[in-house]
Amino acid sequence: MGTAHTPADNIFYDLVSIEYHALKGASLYDRYIQDAHDHTDVRQFIEQCKQEDSQRAIRSHELIMKLTQEATAKTPVGQR
């Protein structure tokens, strides 16, 4: 029998997905930066994208931690 998912489950999944894809993208940018080594404007754009994805991953992780702490605080000790 299936379990119903709450909006909190969806939010958690969404944040994990955002973090995963941001980290995956950031790991690819090094190759793109190498490919653009002769094109300063393109290289700078890719570096900016990498930085933005890194910040996005950090922020997603912070929000996941916050949601996890809030859920833990609301759950009685015997039910954890």
C-alpha positions in Angstrom: 0.0 0.0 0.0 1.4 3.4 -0.9 2.1 6.2 1.5 0.8 9.7 1.0 3.4 12.4 0.5 3.1 15.7 2.3 4.1 19.1 0.9 7.1 18.9 3.3 8.2 15.7 1.5 7.9 17.4 -1.8 9.9 20.4 -0.6 12.6 18.2 0.8 12.8 16.3 -2.5 12.9 19.5 -4.5 15.8 20.9 -2.4 17.8 17.7 -2.7 17.2 17.7 -6.4 18.3 21.3 -6.7 21.4 20.6 -4.7 22.3 17.5 -6.7 21.9 19.2 -10.1 23.8 22.3 -9.0 26.7 20.2 -7.8 26.7 18.1 -10.9 26.7 21.2 -13.1 29.4 22.8 -11.1 31.6 19.8 -11.6 31.2 20.0 -15.4 32.2 23.7 -15.6 35.9 23.0 -15.2 35.9 21.3 -18.5 33.9 24.1 -20.1 36.3 26.6 -18.7 39.3 24.7 -20.2 37.5 24.7 -23.6 37.0 28.4 -23.4 40.5 29.3 -22.4 41.1 31.5 -25.5 37.7 33.3 -25.1 37.9 35.5 -22.0 34.2 36.6 -22.2 33.0 33.0 -22.5 35.3 31.8 -19.8 34.2 34.5 -17.4 30.5 33.7 -18.1 31.1 30.0 -17.4 33.0 30.8 -14.2 30.1 32.9 -13.1 27.7 30.0 -13.8 29.9 27.7 -11.8 29.9 30.2 -8.9 26.1 30.6 -9.0 25.6 26.8 -9.0 28.0 26.5 -6.1 26.0 29.1 -4.2 22.8 27.4 -5.1 24.0 24.1 -3.8 25.2 25.7 -0.5 21.8 27.5 0.0 19.8 24.3 -0.8 21.9 22.4 1.7 21.3 25.1 4.3 17.6 24.9 3.8 17.6 21.1 3.9 19.5 21.2 7.3 17.0 23.8 8.6 14.0 21.6 7.6 15.6 18.6 9.1 16.2 20.3 12.4 12.7 21.7 12.5 11.2 18.3 11.8 13.4 16.7 14.5 12.4 19.4 17.0 8.7 18.7 16.4 9.0 14.9 16.6 8.6 13.5 20.1 11.8 11.6 21.3 10.0 8.2 21.4 8.8 8.5 17.8 12.2 9.3 16.2 
